[in-house]
Amino acid sequence: MAKAPKMTMATQLVLRAFLADPAIELYGTEIGGAAGLMSGTVHPILARLEAAGWVESRWEDVDPQVAGRPARRYYRITGEGAQQARAELARVPRPQPGRLAPHPEPGLP
Amino acid sequence: MTKHFATAGVTTTARVLVSAATATLPSGQVRERYRLEHLGELSVLPAHDQTHYAVGALASSWSLRRALLQDRDMTSTPTRSSKPLLCRLNLHHRWHKEHNPAGESYRRCRLCGKDDPGDPPRGTPKHPMPYAM
């Protein structure tokens, strides 16, 4: 596994969004919404998490001609990523409510 | 995926902004992946939100480029062109003294790793490793 990503505030928020339900897959806009980040700005964070092996992604299994829209890229936190993310998030102070994190998730460190 | 379906439901403004955002990324599959990814997300957003999203994508494009290149750099080895120009032209080196396993000293450039081919200081061998016969 590659080097752990830097725990910026935005990275913490994205990880918390994934850890709210590690089993589900999310696409960029959903991740941004759950993390309270500006739309379209989560991809650098996702690229770093993916390079570190904390997150994996795949194209949506949809026929664009039938759906009438292009396929989305879905992201999911990996098992090891979830484990390491929990450990890292337990070490850093939680973001102040009202600044960047709009939705506190219960059950997370 | 055809171009028609890749851009279905995406406003011209958002499409142009996404093209500008992805133009900074490494060319080829990586750039195309993120272009399609942005278009896939834009296609289900209302027009106003599309512009908002695309501006965000453009604003973070340099950060995405750095993230992608950092990943690439971690798997590549330094190339010859990473040497300073003056070293490559052999005009200037920053010599420092090193010792070979036999304990003999020689000079090596701190910047490019070149061994000093010139006359060594008195009492030091010309090459880092003496030739074995």
gemmi code that builds the backbone of each chain (N, CA, C; Angstrom):
import gemmi

chains = {
    "A": [
        ("MET", (0.838, -1.198, 0.000), (0.000, 0.000, 0.000), (0.873, 1.249, 0.000)),
        ("ALA", (0.454, 2.261, -0.744), (1.246, 3.474, -0.875), (1.179, 4.305, 0.410)),
        ("LYS", (1.914, 5.393, 0.359), (1.988, 6.288, 1.512), (0.599, 6.835, 1.869)),
        ("ALA", (0.329, 6.986, 3.168), (-0.972, 7.484, 3.611), (-1.166, 8.920, 3.146)),
        ("PRO", (-2.378, 9.267, 2.730), (-2.607, 10.643, 2.270), (-2.557, 11.631, 3.423)),
        ("LYS", (-2.279, 12.870, 3.073), (-2.219, 13.921, 4.079), (-3.633, 14.183, 4.612)),
        ("MET", (-3.751, 14.284, 5.930), (-5.072, 14.444, 6.554), (-5.493, 15.903, 6.597)),
        ("THR", (-5.757, 16.470, 5.425), (-6.278, 17.834, 5.411), (-7.719, 17.799, 5.908)),
        ("MET", (-8.249, 18.983, 6.197), (-9.634, 19.056, 6.679), (-10.589, 18.475, 5.632)),
        ("ALA", (-10.361, 18.811, 4.372), (-11.240, 18.309, 3.315), (-11.132, 16.788, 3.188)),
        ("THR", (-9.931, 16.261, 3.331), (-9.745, 14.804, 3.256), (-10.486, 14.123, 4.400)),
        ("GLN", (-10.409, 14.717, 5.581), (-11.131, 14.148, 6.725), (-12.630, 14.105, 6.462)),
        ("LEU", (-13.142, 15.178, 5.878), (-14.586, 15.236, 5.613), (-14.999, 14.184, 4.586)),
        ("VAL", (-14.163, 14.001, 3.569), (-14.468, 12.983, 2.551), (-14.430, 11.588, 3.178)),
        ("LEU", (-13.435, 11.350, 4.013), (-13.337, 10.030, 4.661), (-14.533, 9.781, 5.581)),
        ("ARG", (-14.955, 10.803, 6.285), (-16.125, 10.638, 7.157), (-17.377, 10.338, 6.329)),
        ("ALA", (-17.458, 10.947, 5.151), (-18.609, 10.670, 4.277), (-18.606, 9.202, 3.846)),
        ("PHE", (-17.425, 8.676, 3.550), (-17.332, 7.259, 3.172), (-17.648, 6.358, 4.369)),
        ("LEU", (-17.132, 6.730, 5.518), (-17.264, 5.859, 6.691), (-18.676, 5.860, 7.264)),
        ("ALA", (-19.505, 6.802, 6.845), (-20.896, 6.794, 7.303), (-21.557, 5.477, 6.902)),
        ("ASP", (-21.180, 4.945, 5.740), (-21.632, 3.614, 5.319), (-20.577, 3.070, 4.351)),
        ("PRO", (-19.595, 2.366, 4.884), (-18.464, 1.936, 4.039), (-18.847, 0.989, 2.910)),
        ("ALA", (-20.034, 0.400, 2.981), (-20.400, -0.590, 1.969), (-20.932, 0.049, 0.688)),
        ("ILE", (-21.437, 1.276, 0.789), (-22.087, 1.830, -0.405), (-21.094, 2.576, -1.302)),
        ("GLU", (-21.459, 2.643, -2.564), (-20.649, 3.363, -3.551), (-21.254, 4.753, -3.759)),
        ("LEU", (-20.386, 5.715, -3.923), (-20.829, 7.097, -4.115), (-20.125, 7.678, -5.331)),
        ("TYR", (-20.786, 8.604, -6.015), (-20.093, 9.322, -7.090), (-19.727, 10.721, -6.592)),
        ("GLY", (-18.924, 11.406, -7.364), (-18.292, 12.642, -6.899), (-19.232, 13.658, -6.279)),
        ("THR", (-20.370, 13.929, -6.948), (-21.296, 14.935, -6.443), (-21.894, 14.511, -5.104)),
        ("GLU", (-22.188, 13.221, -4.980), (-22.731, 12.708, -3.707), (-21.698, 12.859, -2.596)),
        ("ILE", (-20.449, 12.539, -2.929), (-19.379, 12.640, -1.927), (-19.212, 14.091, -1.489)),
        ("GLY", (-19.189, 14.991, -2.486), (-19.050, 16.412, -2.175), (-20.191, 16.908, -1.295)),
        ("GLY", (-21.428, 16.461, -1.622), (-22.592, 16.869, -0.847), (-22.530, 16.351, 0.579)),
        ("ALA", (-22.150, 15.081, 0.726), (-22.085, 14.481, 2.061), (-20.966, 15.108, 2.892)),
        ("ALA", (-19.898, 15.507, 2.216), (-18.763, 16.088, 2.932), (-18.927, 17.586, 3.143)),
        ("GLY", (-19.895, 18.187, 2.465), (-20.094, 19.632, 2.594), (-19.055, 20.434, 1.850)),
        ("LEU", (-18.502, 19.837, 0.795), (-17.492, 20.534, 0.003), (-18.114, 21.084, -1.273)),
        ("MET", (-17.471, 22.070, -1.841), (-17.977, 22.687, -3.068), (-18.018, 21.658, -4.190)),
        ("SER", (-19.120, 21.699, -4.904), (-19.327, 20.767, -6.002), (-18.159, 20.809, -7.001)),
        ("GLY", (-17.683, 19.649, -7.387), (-16.632, 19.563, -8.398), (-15.221, 19.627, -7.857)),
        ("THR", (-15.090, 19.708, -6.536), (-13.745, 19.892, -5.969), (-13.200, 18.657, -5.239)),
        ("VAL", (-13.937, 17.561, -5.271), (-13.494, 16.400, -4.479), (-12.519, 15.491, -5.235)),
        ("HIS", (-12.397, 15.676, -6.530), (-11.593, 14.731, -7.311), (-10.105, 14.697, -6.946)),
        ("PRO", (-9.487, 15.824, -6.615), (-8.086, 15.717, -6.169), (-7.944, 14.850, -4.919)),
        ("ILE", (-8.898, 14.992, -4.003), (-8.854, 14.187, -2.772), (-9.071, 12.716, -3.119)),
        ("LEU", (-10.035, 12.463, -3.975), (-10.315, 11.071, -4.363), (-9.113, 10.451, -5.077)),
        ("ALA", (-8.432, 11.249, -5.895), (-7.252, 10.732, -6.611), (-6.159, 10.333, -5.625)),
        ("ARG", (-5.971, 11.145, -4.586), (-4.946, 10.814, -3.577), (-5.344, 9.582, -2.772)),
        ("LEU", (-6.609, 9.504, -2.418), (-7.075, 8.345, -1.649), (-6.993, 7.074, -2.491)),
        ("GLU", (-7.277, 7.217, -3.765), (-7.212, 6.053, -4.661), (-5.761, 5.607, -4.849)),
        ("ALA", (-4.860, 6.585, -4.967), (-3.436, 6.247, -5.115), (-2.901, 5.549, -3.876)),
        ("ALA", (-3.463, 5.904, -2.726), (-3.025, 5.291, -1.465), (-3.679, 3.935, -1.241)),
        ("GLY", (-4.672, 3.606, -2.079), (-5.353, 2.313, -1.935), (-6.469, 2.343, -0.904)),
        ("TRP", (-6.834, 3.526, -0.460), (-7.913, 3.643, 0.539), (-9.284, 3.607, -0.120)),
        ("VAL", (-9.306, 3.980, -1.388), (-10.566, 4.071, -2.124), (-10.374, 3.379, -3.465)),
        ("GLU", (-11.440, 2.730, -3.945), (-11.384, 2.144, -5.286), (-12.562, 2.690, -6.079)),
        ("SER", (-12.433, 2.678, -7.401), (-13.495, 3.254, -8.223), (-13.777, 2.371, -9.426)),
        ("ARG", (-14.955, 2.560, -9.978), (-15.345, 1.827, -11.201), (-16.378, 2.656, -11.950)),
        ("TRP", (-16.478, 2.382, -13.247), (-17.504, 3.049, -14.037), (-18.848, 2.404, -13.744)),
        ("GLU", (-19.861, 3.209, -13.728), (-21.226, 2.714, -13.543), (-21.571, 1.762, -14.688)),
        ("ASP", (-22.210, 0.654, -14.341), (-22.578, -0.332, -15.344), (-23.916, 0.072, -15.964)),
        ("VAL", (-23.836, 0.983, -16.902), (-25.059, 1.488, -17.524), (-24.783, 1.740, -19.004)),
        ("ASP", (-25.792, 1.480, -19.831), (-25.662, 1.767, -21.260), (-26.088, 3.222, -21.484)),
        ("PRO", (-25.157, 4.092, -21.859), (-25.496, 5.512, -22.020), (-26.634, 5.742, -23.009)),
        ("GLN", (-26.743, 4.873, -24.012), (-27.810, 5.056, -25.006), (-29.176, 4.778, -24.393)),
        ("VAL", (-29.222, 3.804, -23.511), (-30.489, 3.470, -22.848), (-30.790, 4.495, -21.757)),
        ("ALA", (-29.782, 4.826, -20.982), (-29.979, 5.754, -19.863), (-30.139, 7.200, -20.346)),
        ("GLY", (-29.621, 7.500, -21.535), (-29.707, 8.868, -22.044), (-28.746, 9.819, -21.363)),
        ("ARG", (-27.769, 9.272, -20.699), (-26.758, 10.097, -20.022), (-25.470, 9.288, -19.918)),
        ("PRO", (-24.348, 9.970, -19.754), (-23.086, 9.232, -19.609), (-23.006, 8.478, -18.292)),
        ("ALA", (-22.133, 7.470, -18.262), (-21.948, 6.692, -17.030), (-21.221, 7.540, -15.990)),
        ("ARG", (-21.474, 7.225, -14.738), (-20.781, 7.914, -13.644), (-19.636, 7.034, -13.135)),
        ("ARG", (-18.731, 7.687, -12.448), (-17.635, 6.961, -11.801), (-18.003, 6.815, -10.324)),
        ("TYR", (-18.066, 5.583, -9.865), (-18.439, 5.324, -8.473), (-17.208, 4.991, -7.633)),
        ("TYR", (-17.208, 5.500, -6.415), (-16.090, 5.291, -5.479), (-16.590, 4.566, -4.239)),
        ("ARG", (-15.714, 3.727, -3.704), (-16.032, 3.032, -2.451), (-14.747, 2.907, -1.634)),
        ("ILE", (-14.887, 3.026, -0.347), (-13.715, 2.875, 0.525), (-13.372, 1.391, 0.635)),
        ("THR", (-12.091, 1.066, 0.607), (-11.668, -0.339, 0.711), (-11.654, -0.752, 2.189)),
        ("GLY", (-11.567, -2.042, 2.415), (-11.542, -2.533, 3.796), (-10.360, -1.976, 4.572)),
        ("GLU", (-9.202, -2.053, 3.941), (-7.999, -1.534, 4.606), (-8.051, -0.012, 4.731)),
        ("GLY", (-8.642, 0.617, 3.685), (-8.795, 2.072, 3.724), (-9.664, 2.504, 4.885)),
        ("ALA", (-10.757, 1.779, 5.105), (-11.658, 2.117, 6.208), (-10.944, 1.969, 7.545)),
        ("GLN", (-10.175, 0.905, 7.647), (-9.446, 0.646, 8.896), (-8.440, 1.770, 9.166)),
        ("GLN", (-7.675, 2.102, 8.140), (-6.655, 3.140, 8.312), (-7.278, 4.519, 8.490)),
        ("ALA", (-8.373, 4.750, 7.779), (-9.038, 6.048, 7.897), (-9.567, 6.249, 9.315)),
        ("ARG", (-10.157, 5.215, 9.893), (-10.660, 5.324, 11.267), (-9.516, 5.634, 12.235)),
        ("ALA", (-8.408, 4.953, 12.007), (-7.257, 5.173, 12.891), (-6.735, 6.601, 12.757)),
        ("GLU", (-6.651, 7.091, 11.516), (-6.151, 8.458, 11.291), (-7.125, 9.491, 11.839)),
        ("LEU", (-8.419, 9.266, 11.624), (-9.413, 10.237, 12.088), (-9.478, 10.288, 13.607)),
        ("ALA", (-9.159, 9.174, 14.241), (-9.156, 9.165, 15.711), (-8.008, 9.999, 16.261)),
        ("ARG", (-6.977, 10.175, 15.425), (-5.786, 10.913, 15.878), (-5.923, 12.423, 15.711)),
        ("VAL", (-6.713, 12.835, 14.712), (-6.793, 14.270, 14.414), (-8.029, 14.867, 15.085)),
        ("PRO", (-7.991, 16.172, 15.400), (-9.172, 16.806, 15.992), (-10.319, 16.863, 14.992)),
        ("ARG", (-11.514, 16.675, 15.478), (-12.692, 16.690, 14.610), (-12.932, 18.111, 14.087)),
        ("PRO", (-13.326, 18.259, 12.799), (-13.603, 19.599, 12.274), (-14.691, 20.298, 13.080)),
        ("GLN", (-14.522, 21.621, 13.234), (-15.496, 22.397, 13.993), (-16.835, 22.415, 13.257)),
        ("PRO", (-17.951, 22.109, 13.945), (-19.255, 22.172, 13.299), (-19.529, 23.587, 12.794)),
        ("GLY", (-20.114, 23.678, 11.631), (-20.464, 24.984, 11.076), (-19.387, 25.598, 10.226)),
        ("ARG", (-18.198, 25.015, 10.242), (-17.136, 25.579, 9.398), (-17.090, 24.843, 8.078)),
        ("LEU", (-16.733, 23.571, 8.120), (-16.701, 22.806, 6.876), (-17.655, 21.620, 6.928)),
        ("ALA", (-17.838, 21.050, 8.137), (-18.657, 19.844, 8.232), (-20.089, 20.200, 8.595)),
        ("PRO", (-21.018, 20.065, 7.654), (-22.382, 20.433, 7.969), (-23.161, 19.341, 8.683)),
        ("HIS", (-22.757, 18.063, 8.478), (-23.550, 16.960, 9.014), (-22.669, 16.079, 9.902)),
        ("PRO", (-22.761, 16.213, 11.207), (-22.014, 15.279, 12.060), (-22.617, 13.889, 11.955)),
        ("GLU", (-21.756, 12.890, 11.774), (-22.258, 11.518, 11.674), (-22.034, 10.815, 12.990)),
        ("PRO", (-23.074, 10.247, 13.562), (-22.909, 9.538, 14.814), (-22.111, 8.257, 14.616)),
        ("GLY", (-21.391, 7.889, 15.639), (-20.666, 6.619, 15.603), (-19.275, 6.716, 15.047)),
        ("LEU", (-18.873, 7.922, 14.621), (-17.518, 8.087, 14.095), (-16.662, 8.798, 15.122)),
        ("PRO", (-15.368, 8.547, 15.069), (-14.492, 9.204, 16.045), (-14.467, 10.702, 15.845)),
    ],
    "B": [
        ("MET", (-18.308, 4.732, -25.637), (-19.260, 5.819, -25.415), (-19.087, 6.864, -26.521)),
        ("THR", (-20.175, 7.224, -27.176), (-20.042, 8.199, -28.238), (-19.997, 9.596, -27.644)),
        ("LYS", (-19.513, 10.515, -28.440), (-19.405, 11.885, -27.968), (-20.781, 12.442, -27.634)),
        ("HIS", (-21.801, 12.051, -28.431), (-23.145, 12.556, -28.221), (-23.639, 12.223, -26.816)),
        ("PHE", (-23.470, 10.958, -26.418), (-23.972, 10.562, -25.115), (-23.074, 11.055, -23.984)),
        ("ALA", (-21.810, 11.256, -24.279), (-20.913, 11.765, -23.244), (-21.295, 13.171, -22.820)),
        ("THR", (-21.845, 13.937, -23.732), (-22.159, 15.333, -23.416), (-23.664, 15.573, -23.304)),
        ("ALA", (-24.453, 14.516, -23.277), (-25.910, 14.669, -23.203), (-26.306, 15.414, -21.941)),
        ("GLY", (-27.111, 16.449, -22.117), (-27.635, 17.186, -20.966), (-26.650, 18.145, -20.340)),
        ("VAL", (-25.507, 18.349, -20.950), (-24.485, 19.244, -20.382), (-24.492, 20.558, -21.156)),
        ("THR", (-24.539, 21.664, -20.431), (-24.561, 22.970, -21.088), (-23.207, 23.266, -21.736)),
        ("THR", (-23.240, 24.148, -22.716), (-22.003, 24.499, -23.414), (-20.993, 25.126, -22.457)),
        ("THR", (-21.484, 25.980, -21.563), (-20.579, 26.637, -20.602), (-19.869, 25.596, -19.746)),
        ("ALA", (-20.647, 24.649, -19.225), (-20.056, 23.623, -18.358), (-19.077, 22.760, -19.147)),
        ("ARG", (-19.443, 22.469, -20.382), (-18.568, 21.625, -21.218), (-17.232, 22.323, -21.477)),
        ("VAL", (-17.298, 23.610, -21.752), (-16.065, 24.375, -22.015), (-15.204, 24.448, -20.749)),
        ("LEU", (-15.867, 24.686, -19.621), (-15.119, 24.774, -18.353), (-14.472, 23.435, -17.997)),
        ("VAL", (-15.195, 22.350, -18.243), (-14.629, 21.024, -17.957), (-13.459, 20.728, -18.899)),
        ("SER", (-13.596, 21.144, -20.149), (-12.476, 20.950, -21.089), (-11.245, 21.712, -20.612)),
        ("ALA", (-11.476, 22.926, -20.129), (-10.346, 23.717, -19.613), (-9.760, 23.067, -18.365)),
        ("ALA", (-10.647, 22.527, -17.513), (-10.174, 21.902, -16.273), (-9.334, 20.665, -16.560)),
        ("THR", (-9.754, 19.884, -17.533), (-9.033, 18.639, -17.815), (-7.827, 18.852, -18.726)),
        ("ALA", (-7.757, 20.030, -19.358), (-6.609, 20.312, -20.232), (-5.305, 20.358, -19.439)),
        ("THR", (-5.408, 20.612, -18.141), (-4.191, 20.689, -17.322), (-3.705, 19.298, -16.893)),
        ("LEU", (-4.534, 18.286, -17.104), (-4.180, 16.942, -16.635), (-3.257, 16.252, -17.636)),
        ("PRO", (-2.543, 15.236, -17.201), (-1.702, 14.481, -18.139), (-2.557, 13.947, -19.291)),
        ("SER", (-2.047, 14.072, -20.500), (-2.847, 13.691, -21.672), (-3.042, 12.183, -21.730)),
        ("GLY", (-4.010, 11.787, -22.549), (-4.268, 10.359, -22.748), (-5.424, 9.862, -21.904)),
        ("GLN", (-5.294, 8.636, -21.416), (-6.399, 7.978, -20.714), (-6.813, 8.715, -19.448)),
        ("VAL", (-5.828, 9.273, -18.738), (-6.142, 9.958, -17.478), (-7.033, 11.160, -17.743)),
        ("ARG", (-6.646, 11.964, -18.720), (-7.425, 13.161, -19.031), (-8.831, 12.774, -19.489)),
        ("GLU", (-8.908, 11.753, -20.333), (-10.208, 11.323, -20.848), (-11.080, 10.770, -19.729)),
        ("ARG", (-10.477, 10.057, -18.802), (-11.245, 9.515, -17.670), (-11.921, 10.633, -16.890)),
        ("TYR", (-11.141, 11.670, -16.554), (-11.715, 12.733, -15.740), (-12.686, 13.594, -16.536)),
        ("ARG", (-12.446, 13.721, -17.826), (-13.403, 14.475, -18.658), (-14.760, 13.768, -18.645)),
        ("LEU", (-14.727, 12.457, -18.882), (-15.971, 11.683, -18.885), (-16.612, 11.644, -17.501)),
        ("GLU", (-15.766, 11.594, -16.473), (-16.292, 11.549, -15.113), (-17.038, 12.846, -14.783)),
        ("HIS", (-16.432, 13.962, -15.144), (-17.098, 15.248, -14.894), (-18.396, 15.346, -15.704)),
        ("LEU", (-18.342, 14.932, -16.964), (-19.537, 15.014, -17.799), (-20.640, 14.116, -17.259)),
        ("GLY", (-20.253, 12.947, -16.748), (-21.224, 12.024, -16.170), (-21.942, 12.638, -14.977)),
        ("GLU", (-21.228, 13.418, -14.206), (-21.836, 14.053, -13.031), (-22.641, 15.287, -13.422)),
        ("LEU", (-22.150, 15.992, -14.441), (-22.840, 17.212, -14.863), (-24.194, 16.912, -15.498)),
        ("SER", (-24.281, 15.775, -16.179), (-25.462, 15.497, -16.998), (-26.758, 15.432, -16.190)),
        ("VAL", (-26.665, 15.165, -14.895), (-27.892, 15.049, -14.095), (-28.138, 16.302, -13.246)),
        ("LEU", (-27.281, 17.298, -13.404), (-27.453, 18.522, -12.614), (-28.244, 19.563, -13.405)),
        ("PRO", (-28.993, 20.437, -12.705), (-29.631, 21.558, -13.398), (-28.568, 22.497, -13.966)),
        ("ALA", (-28.955, 23.287, -14.955), (-27.993, 24.127, -15.672), (-27.179, 25.018, -14.733)),
        ("HIS", (-27.846, 25.641, -13.768), (-27.125, 26.543, -12.868), (-26.094, 25.774, -12.037)),
        ("ASP", (-26.513, 24.604, -11.569), (-25.590, 23.793, -10.765), (-24.432, 23.261, -11.607)),
        ("GLN", (-24.688, 23.078, -12.896), (-23.616, 22.610, -13.783), (-22.481, 23.625, -13.836)),
        ("THR", (-22.847, 24.896, -13.951), (-21.819, 25.942, -13.996), (-21.048, 25.972, -12.679)),
        ("HIS", (-21.791, 25.860, -11.579), (-21.176, 25.857, -10.255), (-20.191, 24.699, -10.132)),
        ("TYR", (-20.630, 23.529, -10.562), (-19.780, 22.330, -10.503), (-18.530, 22.525, -11.371)),
        ("ALA", (-18.747, 23.008, -12.600), (-17.632, 23.127, -13.542), (-16.605, 24.158, -13.075)),
        ("VAL", (-17.090, 25.220, -12.433), (-16.156, 26.216, -11.879), (-15.324, 25.572, -10.771)),
        ("GLY", (-15.990, 24.766, -9.959), (-15.264, 24.046, -8.899), (-14.229, 23.098, -9.475)),
        ("ALA", (-14.621, 22.403, -10.546), (-13.689, 21.466, -11.190), (-12.491, 22.222, -11.765)),
        ("LEU", (-12.769, 23.384, -12.341), (-11.681, 24.186, -12.908), (-10.763, 24.708, -11.802)),
        ("ALA", (-11.372, 25.150, -10.716), (-10.581, 25.687, -9.595), (-9.685, 24.619, -8.981)),
        ("SER", (-10.135, 23.382, -8.991), (-9.351, 22.316, -8.349), (-8.527, 21.509, -9.349)),
        ("SER", (-8.509, 21.960, -10.607), (-7.834, 21.157, -11.638), (-6.325, 21.056, -11.393)),
        ("TRP", (-5.735, 22.136, -10.902), (-4.280, 22.098, -10.669), (-3.953, 21.155, -9.520)),
        ("SER", (-4.831, 21.157, -8.535), (-4.651, 20.252, -7.402), (-4.795, 18.796, -7.857)),
        ("LEU", (-5.743, 18.557, -8.762), (-5.914, 17.199, -9.295), (-4.683, 16.790, -10.102)),
        ("ARG", (-4.169, 17.719, -10.872), (-2.964, 17.434, -11.657), (-1.802, 17.044, -10.732)),
        ("ARG", (-1.630, 17.826, -9.659), (-0.551, 17.520, -8.707), (-0.739, 16.141, -8.082)),
        ("ALA", (-1.999, 15.826, -7.741), (-2.277, 14.519, -7.121), (-1.933, 13.389, -8.090)),
        ("LEU", (-2.263, 13.580, -9.346), (-2.011, 12.527, -10.338), (-0.520, 12.401, -10.642)),
        ("LEU", (0.162, 13.522, -10.733), (1.593, 13.481, -11.036), (2.395, 12.972, -9.851)),
        ("GLN", (1.921, 13.270, -8.659), (2.594, 12.776, -7.454), (2.545, 11.255, -7.438)),
        ("ASP", (1.396, 10.730, -7.816), (1.229, 9.278, -7.877), (2.186, 8.691, -8.903)),
        ("ARG", (2.320, 9.400, -10.027), (3.214, 8.917, -11.085), (4.669, 8.990, -10.649)),
        ("ASP", (5.009, 10.107, -9.963), (6.395, 10.305, -9.531), (6.845, 9.231, -8.553)),
        ("MET", (5.882, 8.735, -7.736), (6.250, 7.744, -6.732), (6.660, 6.423, -7.370)),
        ("THR", (6.222, 6.203, -8.624), (6.544, 4.935, -9.266), (7.641, 5.076, -10.312)),
        ("SER", (8.133, 6.294, -10.540), (9.164, 6.475, -11.555), (10.521, 6.738, -10.909)),
        ("THR", (11.548, 6.546, -11.698), (12.884, 6.802, -11.189), (13.382, 8.134, -11.747)),
        ("PRO", (14.281, 8.789, -11.049), (14.779, 10.066, -11.544), (15.430, 9.897, -12.919)),
        ("THR", (15.235, 10.855, -13.766), (15.802, 10.766, -15.103), (17.029, 11.645, -15.194)),
        ("ARG", (17.721, 11.487, -16.286), (18.936, 12.241, -16.499), (18.678, 13.736, -16.533)),
        ("SER", (17.513, 14.109, -17.052), (17.223, 15.531, -17.184), (16.997, 16.206, -15.833)),
        ("SER", (16.899, 15.416, -14.739), (16.724, 16.031, -13.436), (18.029, 16.637, -12.923)),
        ("LYS", (19.127, 16.361, -13.617), (20.406, 16.941, -13.216), (20.422, 18.427, -13.558)),
        ("PRO", (21.077, 19.235, -12.734), (21.179, 20.662, -13.046), (21.888, 20.877, -14.391)),
        ("LEU", (21.506, 21.964, -15.032), (22.032, 22.249, -16.371), (23.561, 22.340, -16.378)),
        ("LEU", (24.107, 23.042, -15.380), (25.566, 23.223, -15.358), (26.293, 21.883, -15.189)),
        ("CYS", (25.669, 20.964, -14.467), (26.254, 19.633, -14.332), (26.208, 18.899, -15.672)),
        ("ARG", (25.047, 19.002, -16.345), (24.910, 18.293, -17.621), (25.900, 18.823, -18.653)),
        ("LEU", (26.173, 20.134, -18.591), (27.139, 20.722, -19.524), (28.575, 20.557, -19.033)),
        ("ASN", (28.700, 19.990, -17.861), (30.004, 19.761, -17.242), (30.779, 21.064, -17.039)),
        ("LEU", (30.034, 22.119, -16.724), (30.664, 23.422, -16.502), (30.894, 23.682, -15.022)),
        ("HIS", (30.053, 23.127, -14.194), (30.194, 23.368, -12.762), (29.635, 22.186, -11.985)),
        ("HIS", (30.373, 21.752, -10.970), (29.886, 20.700, -10.073), (30.098, 21.164, -8.636)),
        ("ARG", (29.329, 20.595, -7.766), (29.515, 20.915, -6.350), (30.192, 19.710, -5.692)),
        ("TRP", (31.494, 19.750, -5.703), (32.263, 18.597, -5.227), (32.240, 18.475, -3.715)),
        ("HIS", (32.192, 17.256, -3.271), (32.423, 16.994, -1.858), (33.183, 15.682, -1.756)),
        ("LYS", (33.803, 15.502, -0.622), (34.680, 14.337, -0.458), (33.874, 13.126, 0.006)),
        ("GLU", (34.122, 11.993, -0.614), (33.492, 10.746, -0.192), (34.566, 9.687, -0.018)),
        ("HIS", (34.198, 8.589, 0.581), (35.141, 7.487, 0.768), (34.561, 6.217, 0.172)),
        ("ASN", (35.424, 5.470, -0.496), (34.969, 4.183, -1.024), (35.082, 3.124, 0.071)),
        ("PRO", (34.551, 1.922, -0.190), (34.585, 0.887, 0.857), (35.986, 0.565, 1.353)),
        ("ALA", (36.990, 0.847, 0.537), (38.363, 0.577, 0.967), (38.916, 1.697, 1.850)),
        ("GLY", (38.098, 2.745, 2.053), (38.523, 3.833, 2.920), (39.280, 4.926, 2.194)),
        ("GLU", (39.372, 4.811, 0.874), (40.093, 5.840, 0.111), (39.127, 6.963, -0.258)),
        ("SER", (39.616, 8.173, -0.283), (38.728, 9.311, -0.545), (38.741, 9.697, -2.019)),
        ("TYR", (37.651, 10.244, -2.463), (37.529, 10.775, -3.817), (36.481, 11.869, -3.784)),
        ("ARG", (36.337, 12.608, -4.890), (35.365, 13.709, -4.913), (34.174, 13.329, -5.780)),
        ("ARG", (33.006, 13.703, -5.299), (31.772, 13.421, -6.042), (30.883, 14.664, -5.991)),
        ("CYS", (30.167, 14.906, -7.097), (29.274, 16.069, -7.143), (28.019, 15.792, -6.320)),
        ("ARG", (27.685, 16.732, -5.466), (26.482, 16.591, -4.637), (25.213, 16.628, -5.476)),
        ("LEU", (25.265, 17.322, -6.604), (24.049, 17.567, -7.379), (23.750, 16.465, -8.384)),
        ("CYS", (24.782, 15.939, -9.057), (24.531, 14.965, -10.118), (25.161, 13.605, -9.845)),
        ("GLY", (25.976, 13.502, -8.833), (26.566, 12.209, -8.487), (27.789, 11.847, -9.299)),
        ("LYS", (28.266, 12.760, -10.145), (29.442, 12.464, -10.973), (30.718, 12.418, -10.113)),
        ("ASP", (31.588, 11.456, -10.433), (32.876, 11.387, -9.750), (33.852, 12.332, -10.436)),
        ("ASP", (34.671, 12.959, -9.658), (35.629, 13.931, -10.198), (36.694, 13.209, -11.025)),
        ("PRO", (36.769, 13.509, -12.335), (37.771, 12.849, -13.163), (39.115, 13.567, -13.154)),
        ("GLY", (39.132, 14.754, -12.538), (40.355, 15.554, -12.562), (41.412, 15.001, -11.628)),
        ("ASP", (42.498, 15.764, -11.518), (43.563, 15.331, -10.625), (43.064, 15.372, -9.191)),
        ("PRO", (43.139, 14.271, -8.522), (42.688, 14.258, -7.132), (43.700, 14.942, -6.238)),
        ("PRO", (43.284, 15.341, -5.064), (44.241, 15.875, -4.100), (45.326, 14.839, -3.823)),
        ("ARG", (46.485, 15.360, -3.488), (47.627, 14.466, -3.284), (47.283, 13.351, -2.283)),
        ("GLY", (47.605, 12.134, -2.688), (47.404, 11.018, -1.779), (46.063, 10.335, -1.907)),
        ("THR", (45.177, 10.866, -2.800), (43.881, 10.206, -2.974), (43.835, 9.556, -4.346)),
        ("PRO", (43.153, 8.450, -4.485), (43.098, 7.772, -5.776), (42.205, 8.525, -6.752)),
        ("LYS", (42.408, 8.312, -8.053), (41.642, 9.004, -9.076), (40.218, 8.449, -9.160)),
        ("HIS", (40.064, 7.150, -8.945), (38.760, 6.518, -9.073), (38.270, 6.075, -7.704)),
        ("PRO", (36.942, 6.040, -7.546), (36.414, 5.656, -6.242), (36.792, 4.239, -5.856)),
        ("MET", (36.869, 3.343, -6.819), (37.229, 1.964, -6.522), (38.501, 1.625, -7.280)),
        ("PRO", (39.526, 1.181, -6.610), (40.732, 0.784, -7.335), (40.433, -0.403, -8.236)),
        ("TYR", (41.093, -0.422, -9.390), (40.867, -1.525, -10.321), (41.415, -2.814, -9.738)),
        ("ALA", (40.567, -3.823, -9.795), (41.007, -5.137, -9.302), (41.674, -5.884, -10.431)),
        ("MET", (42.760, -6.494, -10.151), (43.458, -7.263, -11.181), (43.192, -8.739, -10.964)),
    ],
}
model = gemmi.Model(1)
for chain_id, residues in chains.items():
    chain = gemmi.Chain(chain_id)
    for i, (resn, *xyz) in enumerate(residues, 1):
        res = gemmi.Residue()
        res.name, res.seqid = resn, gemmi.SeqId(i, " ")
        for name, pos in zip(("N", "CA", "C"), xyz):
            atom = gemmi.Atom()
            atom.name, atom.element = name, gemmi.Element(name[0])
            atom.pos, atom.b_iso = gemmi.Position(*pos), 0.0
            res.add_atom(atom)
        chain.add_residue(res)
    model.add_chain(chain)
structure = gemmi.Structure()
structure.add_model(model)
structure.setup_entities()
